[in-house]
Amino acid sequence: MIVRQKKFEMPKNFLFNLGGCSVIVLAGVLALRSSYVKEEVPLCETRYGGGLLFSFANSSGAPFSPEDIQARLGGMDWGLTANARVVAEAGVAKGHALEVALSGASPRDANSQTRSGMGFVWQPRQLAAASSVCLSYSVWTPADFKPGDGGALPGLSSDSDNTAEPDQPAAPSADGTPPAADAPQKPFSVRAQWRKDGGFALQQAQNIGGKSVSQIDGSAMAFKPGQWTRIEQEAVLNTPGKSNGILRMWVDGKLMLERKNMGYRKNDMQSFQAVSVDTHYIKNGAWAAAPTDTRIRLSPLELRLQ
């Protein structure tokens, strides 16, 4: 007797249901991935066209003196001739870097000028017309560098030609009505800092929202003593009155900070106007002496605009 095995027949709707389940599972995996995996945004210097260079040597490669640099700034500098010098550095643009002396015993002098560190303001005229800005530079610290309580590094700022105090909102009128939409705006800025743990931060002063500091922990990214550290900042202006501006910071090519809720300005009368090149120690947000005599080097500043 021959027993015939019954042929297995797959239910007609099985493949359909299996395909539907697969789509649902795949969608769930992708949604979970997007929640935990951050898409890396390419460096802004790779996405912007050619830009401007604030170099420390002339077109023939000869180094500028601090006085030469000062002559390009229209008087918007402090500590430059006393605490900075141009040194040969093969790995940076034009082959020269700016070395800044940071003194451990540096009280203010009779003119209230500090004797440690330096600062200057670079104001390329093209900056005012840009809707987004990419600022790039490198920082060298010696092998025995002590971060102290932190310090100031170059960043971007708007013009400050207005009557409102930088840290105060526009006041209401005597009858209690809010200030007009066209009331003077506060200067806005994004200024880089190093932290006491050797990590980094960006201090933001905005017109929509107050001052804040975005921190990058030293365990994630920090100065490498005796080596160069590459810093890159990108700022995209917000639609006037809306918190939709963008701020990004890369350290050594890695995106370490991204914010898409920046409220730089309330109306279109403001734009980025300057690069503030401050290099000094800070404590509680103010200038401070170094914990010990040391130095820092800055590469030429690169500015790309859109």
C-alpha positions, 0 to 999 in steps of 0.5 A: 500500500502506497501512502501518499504524503499530503503536499504542504501548501503555504497559505495564500496570504502567508507571503503577503503577511510575511512581507508586511511584517518585514516592512514593519520590522525594518521601519522600526529598526530604522526609527530606532537607529535614527534615535541613537545614531547621529548622522555626521555633518561634514566639516563646514570647510569642505562644504563652503567655497574659498574664503579669507585668511588672516595670516601671520606672514606676507605673500612672500612668506616673511613673518609679520611683526606684532606691530605689522598685525596691529596696523591691520586692525585699526586700534582694535587690539590689546596685549598684541605687541606686549604678549604675542610674537610670530614664530615659524611653524611648518604645519600651518598656512604661510608657515607661521603661527602667532605665539601668545604668552600667558603669564602667571603674575599679570595684574592689570596695569595703570591703563587697565590693560592686562599683562597676560594673553592678548586679543584683537578684532578682525572685521572683514567687510564681506562678513556682514553680507553672509548668512552662514559662516565657517571659522577654522583655526588650530591651537597648539599647547605645550606638553606641560600646559595647565588648563586652569579654570579655562580660557578664551579662544577665537569666536564670532560676534555681531557689531555692538553699535547699539544702546542696549546693554549686552546682558540686559533685555530691552526694558518696557516703557513706563506704562508697562507695554513691551518694547517695540519689535524694532527696539535695539538688539543686543550684540550676539556672539558665539565664543569658543573656550577651553574648560578646566578639564581640557575640554571645550565650550561655546558661549552663546549670547543671543537676542532670543534667549539669554546667555548660555554655554554648550559644554564638550566634556574633556573625556570626549575631546580635549587639548592634546598637550604638545600637539595641535588641535583643530577647531571649527565653528559654523554659525547659520543665522536664524530667520529674524525673530525665530529660534532656527539658527544653527551652531556647530563645533568640530574638534579634530574633525569630529562633530562635537556640538550641534544646536538648531535652535539658535536665536541670534537676532530679532530682525534682519538689521543684524549680522555677523561682523567680526571675529574676536580673537581672544586668547587668555585665561578666564575665571567666572567668565572674566579675564584671569592670570595663568596658573603658571607662565605658559604659552599658546600658539594660534594658526592663521584664521580661516573664514569661509562665507555663504 
